[in-house]
């Protein structure tokens, strides 16, 4: 939750127009980073929900790269291209859209905290094999922190 609150607080540092500026034509704006985080985290939370509803794939293993990431509690320190769909990440229509998206994520996380599921299911990550519910939550947190680096690069551009 602190991670999402950090990103909410950071919104106050920017005028909406700044959030739409791209450092390069093929790079995301700060607004697109926020939209990506909202969309991707929504997917991760859907995976948490799925894990809590089943015992399927409970013996599934994560990839060796994922094991290292989880052990270090962070993504590798490198730029990741991601799937081709990332190129279509939209600009936000308003700051309010971003706030609504982040607040909705917080509500979903709170609801998950009230789950009394005893299921131990896992779902498959597209590149890192199988994660359980707790691992998907940790992955979401690591994903937000990973994008702090990108946010920093965009801030340098905006200040320049």
C-alpha positions in Angstrom: 0.0 0.0 0.0 2.9 2.4 0.8 4.1 1.9 -2.8 0.8 3.0 -4.3 0.7 5.9 -1.8 4.1 7.0 -2.9 3.0 7.1 -6.5 -0.2 9.0 -5.6 1.9 11.6 -3.6 4.3 12.0 -6.5 1.4 13.1 -8.8 1.3 16.4 -6.9 4.8 17.2 -8.3 3.6 17.6 -11.9 1.2 19.6 -14.0 -0.9 17.3 -16.1 0.7 18.7 -19.3 4.1 17.6 -18.0 2.8 14.1 -17.5 2.1 13.8 -21.2 5.6 14.8 -22.4 7.7 12.1 -23.8 11.5 12.2 -23.5 11.8 10.6 -26.9 9.1 9.7 -29.5 9.5 5.9 -28.7 9.6 6.3 -24.9 6.8 6.6 -22.5 5.6 9.8 -20.8 5.2 9.8 -17.1 1.4 9.5 -17.6 2.0 6.4 -19.7 4.1 4.9 -16.9 1.3 5.5 -14.5 -1.2 3.9 -16.9 1.1 0.9 -17.4 1.4 0.5 -13.6 -2.3 0.6 -13.1 -3.0 -1.9 -15.9 -0.2 -4.3 -15.1 -1.0 -4.3 -11.3 -4.6 -5.0 -12.2 -3.4 -8.1 -14.0 -1.2 -9.1 -11.1 -4.1 -8.7 -8.7 -6.3 -10.8 -10.9 -3.6 -13.5 -10.6 -3.6 -13.2 -6.8 -7.4 -13.7 -6.9 -7.1 -16.7 -9.2 -4.4 -18.3 -6.9 -6.7 -17.9 -3.9 -9.5 -19.8 -5.6 -7.7 -22.9 -6.5 -5.0 -25.4 -5.7 -4.0 -25.9 -9.3 -0.3 -25.8 -10.1 0.6 -25.7 -6.4 3.8 -27.6 -7.2 4.7 -25.2 -10.1 8.1 -23.6 -9.9 9.2 -20.1 -10.8 12.1 -19.6 -13.2 15.7 -19.3 -12.0 15.7 -15.6 -12.9 12.5 -15.0 -10.9 14.0 -16.9 -7.9 16.9 -14.4 -8.0 14.6 -11.4 -8.4 12.5 -12.5 -5.4 15.6 -13.3 -3.3 16.8 -9.7 -3.9 13.2 -8.3 -3.8 13.8 -6.4 -7.0 13.8 -6.6 -10.7 17.1 -6.7 -12.5 18.5 -3.2 -12.9 18.0 -3.0 -16.7 15.5 -1.5 -19.1 12.9 -4.1 -20.1 11.1 -3.8 -23.4 8.1 -5.9 -22.3 5.5 -7.3 -24.6 4.6 -5.5 -27.9 1.3 -4.4 -26.4 3.3 -1.9 -24.3 3.7 0.2 -27.4 0.0 0.9 -27.2 0.0 2.1 -23.6 -2.3 5.1 -23.6 -1.8 8.5 -22.3 -4.1 9.3 -19.4 -7.1 11.5 -20.0 -6.6 13.3 -16.7 -4.8 13.2 -13.4 -8.1 12.1 -11.9 -8.1 9.0 -14.1 -4.7 8.1 -12.6 -5.9 8.7 -9.1 -9.0 6.6 -9.6 -7.0 3.8 -11.0 -4.5 3.8 -8.1 -7.3 4.1 -5.5 -9.0 1.1 -7.1 -5.8 -0.9 -6.8 -5.6 0.0 -3.1 -9.2 -1.2 -2.6 -8.5 -4.5 -4.4 -5.4 -5.0 -2.2 -7.4 -4.3 0.9 -10.1 -6.8 -0.1 -7.5 -9.4 -0.7 -6.2 -8.9 2.8 -9.6 -10.0 4.1 -9.5 -13.2 2.2 -9.6 -16.4 4.4 -8.7 -18.7 1.5 -6.5 -21.6 2.4 -5.9 -22.5 -1.3 -2.3 -22.8 -2.4 -2.7 -22.4 -6.2 -0.3 -20.8 -8.5 -0.8 -19.1 -11.9 1.7 -18.9 -14.7 3.6 -15.7 -15.3 4.3 -15.2 -19.1 8.0 -15.1 -18.6 8.8 -16.5 -15.1 6.7 -19.6 -14.8 4.5 -20.1 -11.6 3.8 -17.6 -8.8 1.5 -18.1 -5.8 -0.7 -15.3 -4.4 1.9 -13.8 -2.1 4.5 -13.9 -4.9 2.2 -12.1 -7.2 1.8 -9.3 -4.6 5.5 -9.1 -4.1 6.0 -9.0 -7.9 3.6 -6.1 -8.1 5.5 -4.2 -5.5 8.8 -4.9 -7.2 7.3 -3.8 -10.5 6.3 -0.4 -9.1 9.8 0.1 -7.6 11.4 -0.9 -10.9 9.5 1.9 -12.7 10.8 4.4 -10.1 14.1 4.3 -12.1 12.2 5.1 -15.3 10.3 7.9 -13.5 13.7 9.3 -12.5 14.9 9.4 -16.1 11.7 11.1 -17.2 12.1 13.7 -14.4 15.6 14.5 -15.6 14.1 15.2 -19.0 11.3 17.3 -17.6 13.7 19.4 -15.5 16.1 19.8 -18.4 
